[in-house]
């Protein structure tokens, strides 16, 4: 067999034919070509390809397996032969690619290919499939080779770190593992970590969908770090979908968090551990979780990482397993577009030798303008093949310009799709009448970026996954793990933040979204004028090594970090990266661990690390509040906390003026208290960098947000904004949501959490324990945009803010609102009594049906 594999692997004829069928596939995909214009593949050539595919599929070399996949998923598309279909299905079976088998059976109207086989071949097919079957919830699931391996590995060791392509089906199998564990261990808790708030709803919806489908009971799915109600229900299982910030908040509430029976922690998009300050916070939060729940297994998931075992090393998981998978279930065709004065030249890249294969030409009228958005839009219009497509934009307003240009091309007319019309009506009600995004939506077009309102962003994602939206122009939000696969992805000089060219890991993470598992055999990543990009991310190896941000700083820049610590009392500017790293080091030091002798030490930095250890010891000794507070306040220098503590000591007799009040009661007093707190935050945490006008903006916007004021009223508080042209309205919307997300919901949430922790500790130290319980949770109100307990409970189980606030006004008065009361009330509530948009009703119904 090895000789036959080597022969197929090295055959020039096979390579020549692989290039030939790739060209044919791309031509059929992107060009309106009649059958007799397509290059012919002879019977003899098909025979050579299929024989080679059978041998290559048996190889342990991933590149050989990819060649087999190319043949088995391309020949059936360019040939109408039952024999080729059956032979291709057998190759896919060898590769363990059962989603592709199901797709080919559907495309070719084959009910079960095994029945078409004779004798021992049929028996063998059933036996081979049985080896990939695993049971969850007493149901059998046929898994891919990779998914089967993950399931088997989870049962061994203390954790695993998985690296696999975007289209490998990681999320599917992780959610099945999670739910199976929860279902079999009464009262267990599983925590699922995502890098951004935008991903919480997507994961929760997937979980709620599976729970409903499998009819699982007594499982709570939530996204809040407020867990007091959960520990009072020890017989109920919990799934918490959290960001790293919320995980840290949950862990810091040690009195309750340590009571959770946490059995599994899943970290999705774990490669973000190298994302500077947020990467350090992620590391700090996971280590906190390990200390609280030492028996919990930890599962890391990353795309296209060369060294997944690095995560096991970082978190000292000695009995862990690193697993790297490079075989994709869906192929990506790398397509190069060269723009000339009157045509587009289309080439496809054969990646093994980087050969550029000319596919064809498209007539094109070059406007001569250099605007990137116009080129993106024009090429998309010229090459769009009526299949779902993503256009990658470098910044939010560019995404709106692309979609606006597509709309103005006249090629896209209203689709009369009820789902699109319903969502468009909601947008006009939610933002403004005749808002341009509503018109785009009706025609199957949308822009998408992080500073869109969350309910609109998630609606676009849902409609795109359902195939209702045809083209969405996205920014780098897509790279944070958003599940939005498409047939085509159009890219031109891609960047990811600060004008920096996209790196290899992020490029291939993006490219992996070209092609939808179970819907496509391949996807197209269409690179426009790639030779003019600053760097070409397609060159060289795809897999990239990750280095945690903490290690990068302490090994490569330890001298600079030491200088930062030495100058900490004079530095006025906030440095999130170094402040988060300081918190991580101090937490380690409090627990008796030093940098010297750690994974951060090498022969070049041992003396500097020794000095940093000494500085951190001094910072701990000089910390004024009780030392237990150090672990509760990530990302804030201890000196800043000392300054706030000294202030509280100086106003001890008037301390009540600085205790936050519930926003709804006594508006004037509670609002003034909020301003007092913001002034202190500015002075002690922000180095007096905010002027009075900025503080007023924070207080005015933040207070209305906490009260549950509608987003449209907050954004368009001045109605004159609605009289501007559509682009300016979108730009204003973006800037206001940016301010909400980055200042109110991130920075002020972080600072008010720390402020309250310090205040409570101080009140306790002066014997005012009765006041401690009265300190209201400003950070939760500011993050969620409500202070009503029912609204907060509804959002914690996945309802959008808009629906939660409406429902909270209907629930009626109760002296005490418990989690159970709110859920029971929602189960019985008649949605048809609400006078709201159909789209919002359906959002409520989705959650209601999962309860």
N, C-alpha and C positions, 0 to 999 in steps of 0.2 A: 504493500500500500504506500509506504514512504516513497518508493521509487516513482510510483504513478503521481503522487502529489508533487514531487520535485519536478517531474516532467511537465505537468500542467502549469506549475508555478513559473517555470523558466521559458515556457513556450512563447516565442515571438508571435506566432500565429494567434494564440489566445489573447495576447495583449492587443494585437491589431484588431481583433474582433470585438474586444471589450470597448475599445475606443469607437468602433463603428456603431455599436448599439447605443452607446451613450449619446453620440451625435443624433441618432435617429430619435431617441427618447426626448431629448431637449427640443428638437425641431418640432415634433408632434405636440409638445407641451406649449411652446411659445408662439408657434406660427400657425396660421390658418392654412394648413397644407392638405391637399387632397392625397388619397392613398397612392396614386400612380406617380406622385412627385417625390415620394420617399424612397430612399435607397433600399434596395432589396437585400435581404439576408437569405442566402441559399439554404437548401435542406442540409447540405453537407456542413455548412458553417454552423447551423443550429445544433447539429449533432456534435460537432467539436466542442461547442460552448457547453452543452448540457453534460457531456461526459466529463469535461474538465470541472464543471461545477460540483459534480458528485464527489470527485476526488478532493477538491479544494475545501469543500464543506467538512471533510473529515480531518482536516489539518488542525493543529493546535495553534498555528500562526494566525493572528487576527487579520492581517492583511490578506491572507488567502481566503479567510472566511468572508471578508468584505467582497472579494471578487465573486465568490459563489453567490452572495446575496445580490450583487449587481445583475448577474445572469438570471437568477431565479425570479427576480421581480421586474425585469425589463422584457425578456423574451415573450412572456404572455401578453404584454401590452402591444407588441408590434407583430404578433403572430396569432392566427386564429386556428389553433390546433389542440384537440383534446389531449394528444400525446405530450405536447409541450407543457400544457397546463399540469398534467399529472406528474411529469418529470420534475417540474419546478416545485410542486408541492412536496415531493420527496426530498428535494434539496433543502427546502425551508424546514422540514421536519428534522433533518440532520443538524441544522443550525439552531434548533429550539425556538424558532421565531413563529410562535403560534398566532400572535395577532396578524402577521402577514398571511398565514395560512387561511385564517378566517376571512380576511379581506379578499384574497384571491378566490376563495370559494363563492363569496357573495358576487364578486364581479363576473365570474364565469358561470354562475347559477349551478354550482355543484353543492349538493346537500351534505355529503360526507365523503371526502375523497377516499377514505379507507375502504369503503364498500366497492370501489372500482378496482381495487387491487386483488390479486388472486393468491390463494394458497398461503404459503409461509410469509410472503411479503405483507399480506394483510395482517397476519398474526403479529409480525414484527412491529408494524406501525402501531397497533394497539398497545403492545408491551412497552415500546419506547415512550409513547405518550403517558402511560401509567407512571413512569418514573418521574415525570414532571408534575404530577398531581399532588397537591397538598390540601389538607382539610382546615377550614376555618369555620367556626360556628356550625359544625356538623354538615358543612357543604363542601363539595369538592371543587377546586379551582385548578385549571390547567395553566401552569406558569412557564415563563421563558426560563432558559438555563440560568440567567443572571438572577431572576427573581427567586428561583428555587434555591440557589446558593445562599442568597441573603436570608431566607427563612431558616435554612439549616444552621447558618452561622449564629443567628440570634440566640439560639439555645445553648451556645457555648461561650464561656468567658464573661468578662464584666462589661464589655462594650465592643462595638465594631465601628470602623470608619470606612465608608463606602465612597468611591469615586466612580461615576458612570456618566455617559452622554445624557444630554437633556431628554432624549427620546427613549431612554432605557426602561421607563415604567417604574421609577424609584418611588414616586409619591403613592402610586397605587398599592405597592406591596407594603410600604411603611404604614399606611392607614389600615390595611388588613391586619398586620401584625399587632398594631396598637389596639384595635377593636377586639381582636381575639384575646389579647392579654386582659383587657378590661372586663370582657365578658366572663372569663374563667377565674378571675380573682376578685371576689366581692369586696367592695370598699377600697379598691386600688385607685391610685391617681397616676395619670400619664400627663407629662408636660411636653408640649410641642412648640419649639422655639422657631419663630420666623424673623427675618431681619427688619421688616417694616410693618407699620400698622396696616398698610394697604393689602398685605397678604393675609391678614387675620381672617377677614370675611371669606376669602376664597377657600381656605383650609376648613373653616367652620362649616361652610356650605357643603363641602365634600363629605365631611364627617356626618353631618345631619342627614344627608342623602343616604349614606350607607346604613345609618342607624334605622332610618325609616324602612329602607328596602329589606333589611335583615330582621326587622321587628324586634330589635334589642330593647330591653327595658331597664329602668333604674340607672340610667347613665346621664350625668349632667355634663353639658358641653358649654364652656364659658371662656371669656377673654379678659376677665378682671383679675387684678392682683389682690382684691379684697376677698379673703377666703374664710373669714370667721363663720359665715353660714355653712360652709362645706364641712368643717371639722365637727360640726354638731350633727352631721349625718354620716356616721362611720360606716353604715351599711350600703351607702350609695357610692357608685364609682364615679370618678371625675376625669374629664379631659379638659385641660387648660391650654388654650392657644395664646401664646404671649410673645411680645417682643423681648429683647434682652433687658430693656429698661423695666418692663413690668415684671420680668422674672426676678430682677434684683429687688424690686419693691416687695414682692411676695416673700423672698427669702429674708429680707430685713425685718419682717414682722415675725420674729422667731417664735414668739409665744404660740402662734397658730401654725406657722409653716412646718415646724418640726412634728406637729401632730398628723400631718398628711402622710398617708401610706403610699408614698411615691415609689413606683416600681420601674418606671422607664422615663428617660428624658431624651427626646429626639431634637437634634439641632439641624434644621434644614438650611441649605445654602451656607454650610459651615465655613466655606472658604472666606467668608466675610470677617473672619478673625484677623485678617490682614488689613482691615479697613480703618487704620489709625485709631482715633479715640473710641469710636463705636466698636472696633475690633477688640480693644483692651477691655471695654465694658462687658462685651460678650464673654471674654475669658474670665473676668472677675466674677460675673454672675454664675457661670458654670461651676467654677471652683467653690463658690458659696453653696450652690446646690449639692455638690459632692459632699461637703462637710455636713450638711443637714440630712442628706439621704444617702449614706454610704452604700446601701444595698441596691440602690437603683442602677439599672443598666443605662449606659449612655450610647446613643446611636448618632453618628455624624454622617451627614449626606452632603456631598459636594459634586459639582460637575467638572470633569476633565482635569482632575488634580493628579499630579505625578506621584506625590508622596502622601497618600491619605493617612499613613501610619504616623505622620508628624503630629496629628491631633491627639492620638493615643499617648504619644510621648509627652506632649505639652501638659496633659491632664493626668499623667502618671497612672494610666490604665494598663497595668502590667499584663493582665490576663485578657488583653484585647486583640482584635483581629483587624488588620487593614486589608481591604479588598478593592482592587482596581479593575474596572471593566471598560474596555475600549470598543467593544463590538456594538454598533448601533442597530436598533430594530428598524429604523427608517433611514434611508440614504439621503445625503445632501449633494445636489449638483451645484458645483461652484461655477458660476457663469460670469463672464467678463464682458462688459459693455464698453465699447470704444465709440466716442461721439465725434463725428466729423460735421462738416458744414451741411450736408444734405442727407445723411444716413447714420444709422446705428449699426455698428459691426458687432455681431454676437458670436462669442467664443465660449466653449466650455472647457474646463481644465480637467485633464486626466491626472489625478493627484499623485499617482505613483512616480511619474517622471516629469510632472508639471508641464506636460505637452498641452499646447493650446490648440484646440480643434475648432476650426471655423464651422459654425452652424448655419449662418445666413446673415442677411442684411434686412433692415427695415428702413423705409423712407422716413425721413425726419427733417423737420424744419427747425434749424438752429436759430434761436432768437438772438444769439450773440451776447446775451446777458450772462453775467457770471454768478448771479444769485443762486446759491445752492438749492433753495427750495424750488425754484422754477425748473432746474435741471431734474431734480428728483421727481417732480410732478409730471414733467413732459415725458421722461423715460417710462415712468409707471403707466401713463396713459397709452404709450406706444406699445408696451409689451404685456399689458395686463391680459390674462387669459381667462377672465371670468371666474377665477377661483380666489378664495380668501387670501388676502395679502396684507403684509405689514410693511410700512415704509418707516425706516429709522431716521429720526430727526435728532439733531445735536442739541437743540434747546426748545422749550415749550412753544414759543411764538413761531418758530420755524415750522413746527408741526401744524399749526393753524394755517400758515401760509400755503403749505403743500395741499391741504384738504380744500382750502378755498380755491386754489388754482385748478384742482381736479374738478371741482363743482362748476367752475366757470368754463371748463372745456366743452360743456354741452353733452359729454358722453354719458353722464350719469343722471338718470331721470328717477322720479319717485317710484319705489318698488311696490307700493300698495301692500306692504306686509303689516299685518295687524300688530305684531310685536314691536316693530320699529315705530309705527304711528303712536302706539300707546306710550312708549318711552319718550318720544318727541313731545307729546302733549304734556307729560310730566315735567320735562325740562322747561317748557314755556311757563308752566305754573310755578315751578320752583325757582327759576332765575328771572326770566322776563319774557313777555310776549314777543313773538317774531325773532327770538334769539337765533343766531345763525346756526349753532350746533344742532338745533331741532330740525332745521331744514336739511342739513347734511345727513343727519340720522335717517330721515325718511328716504334718502337716496342710497342708503347703504354705506355711507362714509362717516368717519369720525376722527377727531384728534384725541389724544390721550397723553396726559402727563401727571406728575405727582401732585401738582397744585390745582387740580380740578377738585370740586367737592367730592367727597368719598362716595356718596350714593350715585353720582353720575359716572364716576370712574368705574365702579363695580358693575353698573348697568351696561356700560360699553363692553366690558370684559365678558359678561354673561352672553350678550347678544353676538359677540364675535365668535365665542366658542360654539354657540348654537348654529353658526353659519348664516345668521340673518344679516349682520354687517359684513360687507365685502372687502373694504379697505380701511385700515386704521393706521394713522400715522402716530408713532409712539416715540417717546424719549427713553433715556436709560432706565426709567422705572421698570421697563420690561426685563432688565438684567437682574433684578432683585428676586427672581424666582417666579414671576407672574406666569401663570399657565395660560398662554395665548398662542398656541401653535397655529401655523398658517402654511398654505401651499408655497407661497412666495414671500421672500423678504428682500426689499430693495434697500441698498446701502450706498451712500456717497460720502466719502471722507468722514467716517464715523468718529465721534469723540465721546468721552464720558467725563463730564465735569471739568471745569477750569480750562477748557480749550485743549486738553491733552488727548492725543490720539488714543483710541480704544486699544487695550492690550490684547494679547493672544487669548487669554483665558476668557475674557468677556466677549471677544469676537466670536469664538467658537460656541460659547454659551448662547449667544444670540443666534448664530447659524443653526444651532441644534433645534431651534423652534421652527425651522423650515421643514415641513412634513409632519402630519398628524398621525400618531400611532393609531392604527385601526381604521384610518380614512385614506392614507396615502402610502404608497410604496417609497416615494421620494419627495423631497422638497427642493426648491430652488433658492439659493442665496445669490442674488443678482448684484454684483459689485460694479458700480458705475465709475469709469475712469480710474481704475484701481492703481494704475501706474503713476497717477498724479497725487496719490495720498502721501501724507508725511511719512508714514511707515506702512509696510504691507504685512498685516497680521496673518496672512495665509502662508507666508514663508516659514519653513522650519517646522519643528515639532509642535503638535497641538497641545499635548499635556504640559502643564506648567506646575512648578513647585510652589508651594505656599509656605510663607514664613509668618508666624503670628506677629502682630504689630509690636507686642511687648518685646519679643526677642529681637526684632529688627532694630528697635531703638536701643536696647541694652547691649547689643553686640556691635552694631555698626556706628551708633551715635551716643555711646555711653558717656563720653566726655561732655558733649553738649547738654545731655540730660543732667549731669552732675552740676554744670554751671547754672542750669535753670533752677535747680534746688537751692544752690547757694545764694541766688539772687531772688528767691521767692518773696522776700519781704518788700522788695522794691518794684517787682513786676506788677504793672497795673492791668495789662491786657490779659484777657482770659485765653488760655491755651488748653483746649479740651483734651488733646492727645496727651500732653505731659501731666495734666491734672488727673486724668483717668489712670495713667501709669503710676502716678504717686499713690493713688488709692489702692491699686493692686499690690504694690510693694509693701505699703504699710499693713494691709490685711495679712499678707504673708508673714511680715515681721511680728505682728501681734500673736500669731500662731506659732512663733518660734522658728520660722524658716528664714534663712538669709539668702541673699543673691550669690554670695560666695559659696561655691559647692553646688549651685543649682544648674539647671540646663542653660542658663544665660551666660555662664562663665566660659571663657576660653583663654588662651595664653596671652592674648593682647589686652584684656580688660580686667584682669583679676584685681589689680590695685584700685582701679576706679570703682569697681563694684564694692570693694571693701569700704571705700569712702562713702559711697551711697548708703550702704548699710548703717554706717555710723550716723549719717545725716538723718536717716529715717528713724533711728533710735532716739535721736535728739528731738525730732518732731513729735514722737509719741510721748516722751517725757514732758515736753512743754505743753501738751494738749490740756486745756483747762477743764472741759467737761469730763464726765466719766468716760473711761476708755472704750466702753461698749458702744459708744456713739460712733466711733471711728468706722466701724464696719457698716454702718447704716447710711453713710453719706458718700457714695462714689462720685468722683469727678469734681470735688470741691477741696481746695487746699486746706489743711488743718488750721493754718494761720487765719484764714477768713472766718472759720468757725470760732476761733478764739476771739476775734474782733466782735463778732455778734454776741458772744457770751458776755464779754466785758460790757457791751451796751446794755444787755438785759440787767446786769448787776447795777449799772448806773441809774436805771429807771425802775428799779425793783418796786418802789412804792406806787408807780403808775403803770405797772406792767399790763394791766387790763386794756390799756389803749392800743396794745400791740397783739392782742389775741384776736384772731379772725372770727367773724360772726357769720352765721348762716345767711346767705345773700337775700333770701326772700323776706326775712323779718327786718323791720326797721331799716329801710333802704338807705336813708341818709347816713346813719351811724355805721352800718356794715360796709357801705361804699367807702367811707372815710377810712375805716380800718384797713380796707384793701389797699388804698393809696398809701397809708402809713407803711404797710408791709412792703410794697413795691419800692418805696423810697429807701428802706433799709436794704433790700435786695440789691438795689443799684449801688448803694454805698459800700456794702461789704462783699458782695459777690461779683459785681461788674466794674469795680474800680471807678465809680462815678462817671461812667462813659455815656449814660443816657441823659439827655437834656429834659427839661420840664415838659416840653411838648410831647416827647416820646413817651414819658411816663403817663401823661394824660391819655395818649392813644391806647397804651396797654390797659390802663384801668377802665376806660370807657368800653373798649372792645371786649376785654376779658370778662367784665362784669355782665354785660349783655349776653355773652356766650354762656356764662354759668347759669343765667336765669332761663335759658332755653329759647331765647329770641331766635327767630328763623334766620337761616344763613343769608337769604336774599335781603332781609332787612339790615343785616350787619354789613353785607357787601355794598348794597346800594342805599346806604343811609342818606346819601345825597342823590335825589332822583335825577339830577341833571346829568349824571353819568350815563343814564339810559338814553339820552338824546345824542350821544356821540356815535361815530360810525362803529360797525360791528367789530372790527379788529381792536379798536380802543376799548370797547366793552369787555372783550375777552381778556385784553391786557390788564384792565382794572380788576376783573374777576381773579385772574392769576395772582396779581400782587396782593390782594386782600386774603386769598386763601393761603398764599405763601406766609403772610404775616401770622395768620391763625396757626398754621402747622408748625412753623419754625420758631416763632417767638412765644405765642400763647401756649400751644399744646406740647411744645418740647422744652424750651428754655425756662419759661415761667412755671411749668409743671415741675420740672426738676428742682428749681429754686424754692418753690413753696413747699415741696416735700421735705427738703432739707431744713427750711425755716421752721416748719412744724415739729420736726424731730428734735431740733435744738431747743425750741420753745418748751415742748413737753418735758424734756429732760431738765431744763432749768426750773420750770414750775415744780417739778417733783423734788428738786434739790432744796427748794425754799419752803417745802411743806405744803404747797398748794395743790395737793393731789386731786382735790375736788374740781379744780379748774382744768386739769389735764384732759378729763373726759369730755369737756365742753369744747375743746379745740376742734373746729370743723375741718373736714378733709378737702381743703381748697384744691389740692393737686388733682384729685379725682374729678371734681366739678369742672376744672379747667380742661382736663384732658378729654372728657366725654362731652362737655358742652351742655350740662344739666346739673341741677342740684336736687331735683325731685328723686326720692328713693325709688319709686316705681320706674321712672325713666332710666335710672342707672341700672336697675335690675334687668329691664328689658334689653338695654344695650349689651349687658354682660352676656346674654344668651344669643346675641347675634343680630338683633334688630337694628336697622339704621336709626340714627339720631332723630330724623324727621318723624318716623313712625312711632318711636318710643315716646317722644314728647306728646304726640297726639293721644296715644293710649293712656299716658299718665294723667291726662286731663279727664279721662272717662272712668277711671278706676274707682273714684269716690274716696271719701275720707276714711282713714283708719288711724287709730292712735299709734299702732306699730305696723309697719309694712315689712313682712319677712320675704325672703326669697321664695319660699314655698307658696305663700299667699299670692304673690304676683304671678307665678307660673300657673297656679290653679285657676286664677281669674282669667288669664290669657287663654287657657285651654277652652274655657266655656264662652268666651266673648264672641258675639256675632259680628263678623267683619262687615256684613252687608248694611249694618246700621251707620257706618261711617260715611260721611259725605266728603270723600277724598278721591284722588286719582286712582284709576284701575291699577296702575303700575305699583303704587304704594300699597294698595290692598293686597296685591299678590306677594309683596315682600313680607307682609305680616303673615299671610297664609302659609308661606314656605316654612317659617319658624314654627307657627302654630301646629302644623301637621307633624313636626318632628318631636313635639313634646310628649 
